[in-house]
Amino acid sequence: MKILLILLLFCTAVGAQTKDELRRKYGEPFSETFVVRSGVTVTATYEPNEQIKELLIAPQLPSELIKLKPATLSFRY
């Protein structure tokens, strides 16, 4: 019985959030990143009226590097 309970806990399906669910929950994004060619990305930042405010061209970082960066937030009063 114990094994069955453990198997049920590990076998439950977890649904990832879709783009539409994120937009419903948090609103429209203020930036988006596009791969314009192999190794090059452009991040577009938008004004509240949805006009482009800034385009940032940068090398595409491997996802492993992004995940290895320290994931801390500073606390301010």
C-alpha positions as CSV (number, residue, x, y, z in Angstrom):
1,M,0.0,0.0,0.0
2,K,2.8,2.3,0.9
3,I,4.5,1.7,-2.5
4,L,1.3,2.4,-4.3
5,L,0.9,5.8,-2.6
6,I,4.5,6.7,-3.4
7,L,4.0,5.7,-7.1
8,L,0.8,7.9,-7.2
9,L,2.7,10.9,-5.8
10,F,5.5,10.6,-8.3
11,C,3.2,9.8,-11.3
12,T,0.9,12.8,-11.1
13,A,0.8,14.9,-14.2
14,V,2.0,18.5,-13.8
15,G,0.8,20.9,-16.4
16,A,3.0,23.7,-17.4
17,Q,1.6,27.2,-17.9
18,T,1.0,28.3,-21.4
19,K,1.7,31.8,-22.8
20,D,-2.0,32.7,-22.7
21,E,-2.2,31.6,-19.0
22,L,0.8,33.8,-18.1
23,R,-0.7,36.8,-20.0
24,R,-4.1,36.3,-18.2
25,K,-2.3,36.1,-14.8
26,Y,0.4,38.8,-15.2
27,G,-0.8,41.0,-18.2
28,E,1.0,41.7,-21.4
29,P,4.8,41.4,-21.4
30,F,6.9,44.5,-21.5
31,S,9.7,42.8,-23.4
32,E,10.2,39.8,-25.7
33,T,13.4,38.1,-26.9
34,F,13.7,36.8,-30.5
35,V,16.5,34.7,-32.1
36,V,17.3,36.7,-35.3
37,R,20.0,34.3,-36.5
38,S,22.1,31.5,-35.0
39,G,23.8,33.0,-31.9
40,V,22.2,36.4,-32.0
41,T,19.1,37.6,-30.1
42,V,17.1,40.9,-30.1
43,T,15.2,41.8,-27.0
44,A,12.4,44.3,-27.7
45,T,11.1,46.5,-24.8
46,Y,7.8,48.2,-25.2
47,E,6.1,51.4,-24.0
48,P,2.7,51.1,-22.3
49,N,1.1,51.9,-25.7
50,E,2.9,48.8,-27.2
51,Q,5.3,50.9,-29.3
52,I,8.9,49.6,-29.3
53,K,10.9,51.5,-26.7
54,E,14.3,49.7,-27.1
55,L,15.9,47.0,-29.1
56,L,18.9,45.2,-27.5
57,I,21.1,43.1,-29.7
58,A,23.1,40.5,-27.8
59,P,24.8,37.1,-28.2
60,Q,22.5,34.2,-27.4
61,L,23.6,32.7,-24.1
62,P,23.3,28.9,-23.7
63,S,20.5,28.1,-21.3
64,E,23.0,26.3,-19.1
65,L,24.8,29.6,-18.4
66,I,21.6,31.4,-17.5
67,K,20.6,28.7,-15.1
68,L,24.0,28.8,-13.4
69,K,23.9,32.5,-12.6
70,P,23.1,33.2,-8.9
71,A,19.3,33.4,-8.4
72,T,19.0,35.9,-5.6
73,L,16.8,39.0,-5.1
74,S,17.8,41.8,-2.9
75,F,15.4,43.1,-0.3
76,R,14.7,46.8,0.0
77,Y,12.4,48.7,2.3
